[in-house]
Amino acid sequence: MSKLLEKLEREYPLVLSEDVVWGDMDAYGHVNNKVYFRYFEDARIAYFDRIGMHEHKEHSGLGPILAATSCNFRRPLDYPDKIHIAAHATVLSEKKINMEYAVFSERLQAVAAEGDGLVVYYDYAKGSSCEIPGAIVAAIKALEE
């Protein structure tokens, strides 16, 4: 394992590994920009699974909704490659969570993209934001330690 990947795994509590898929490339011969947002989503959903957020939503009707996201493209990815998508979260307020992501390329031995996402806790029955449940806040803090 490279030193950069080891550093990423120390800094982020969740790291997923995926292969770059041929079908995700565009006419310019690199992974299409929109695919990076799917990488971020894959990591975000895995993070939520790890802290029990989806299970909590099934029981309570309260859960996450993505309010904003962005990506800084550092280097183009192409096929074949194996990537590692890292995520961590911080609770910003009683209703908001900030997610940060990094996509590391084994072939390039570098971070190919970094991004973030603003997640708002949402009451799906009422159609409005709500306070993040204490159990979810505690799970985020425990995972981030």
Residue pairs with C-beta under 8 A, 6 or more apart in sequence:
2 106
2 109
4 104
4 109
4 110
4 111
5 84
5 104
5 106
8 15
8 84
8 86
8 102
8 104
8 111
9 15
9 84
9 86
11 86
11 88
12 86
12 87
12 88
12 102
13 47
13 87
13 88
13 143
13 144
14 43
14 46
14 47
14 50
14 86
14 87
14 88
14 143
15 84
15 85
15 86
15 87
16 42
16 43
16 46
16 84
16 85
16 86
17 82
17 83
17 84
17 85
18 39
18 42
18 82
18 83
18 85
19 80
19 81
19 82
19 83
20 31
20 77
20 78
20 79
20 80
20 81
20 82
20 83
21 79
22 79
24 31
24 32
24 35
24 79
25 31
25 32
25 78
25 79
26 32
29 78
30 76
30 77
30 78
31 76
31 77
31 78
31 79
33 71
33 73
36 71
36 73
36 103
36 113
36 115
37 69
37 71
37 115
39 83
39 85
39 101
39 103
39 113
40 69
40 71
40 85
40 87
40 99
40 101
40 115
40 117
42 85
43 85
43 86
43 87
43 101
44 66
44 87
44 99
44 101
44 117
44 119
45 54
46 87
47 87
47 88
47 89
47 99
47 143
48 54
48 64
50 143
51 136
51 139
51 140
51 143
52 135
52 136
52 139
53 63
53 64
53 136
53 139
54 63
56 62
56 63
56 133
56 135
56 136
57 63
57 64
57 124
60 133
61 123
61 124
61 125
62 121
62 122
62 123
62 124
62 130
62 133
63 121
63 122
63 124
64 97
64 119
64 120
64 121
64 122
65 119
65 120
65 121
65 122
66 117
66 118
66 119
67 96
67 118
67 119
67 120
68 117
68 118
69 115
69 116
69 117
69 118
70 115
70 116
70 117
71 113
71 114
71 115
72 113
72 114
72 115
73 112
73 113
74 110
74 111
74 112
74 113
74 114
75 105
75 108
75 110
75 111
75 112
75 113
76 112
77 83
77 103
77 105
77 108
77 112
77 113
80 107
81 105
81 106
81 107
81 108
82 105
82 106
82 107
83 103
83 104
83 105
83 106
83 112
84 103
84 104
84 106
85 101
85 102
85 103
85 104
86 101
86 102
86 103
86 104
87 99
87 100
87 101
88 99
88 100
88 144
89 97
89 98
89 99
89 100
89 119
89 140
89 143
89 144
90 97
90 98
90 100
90 140
90 144
91 97
91 132
91 137
91 140
91 141
92 98
92 118
94 131
94 132
95 120
95 121
95 129
95 130
95 131
95 132
96 118
96 119
96 120
96 121
96 132
97 118
97 119
97 120
97 121
97 132
97 140
98 116
98 117
98 118
98 119
99 116
99 117
99 118
99 119
100 114
100 115
100 116
101 113
101 114
101 115
101 116
101 117
102 111
102 113
102 114
103 111
103 112
103 113
103 114
104 110
104 111
104 112
105 111
105 112
120 129
121 129
121 130
121 131
121 132
121 133
121 136
122 128
122 129
122 130
123 129
123 130
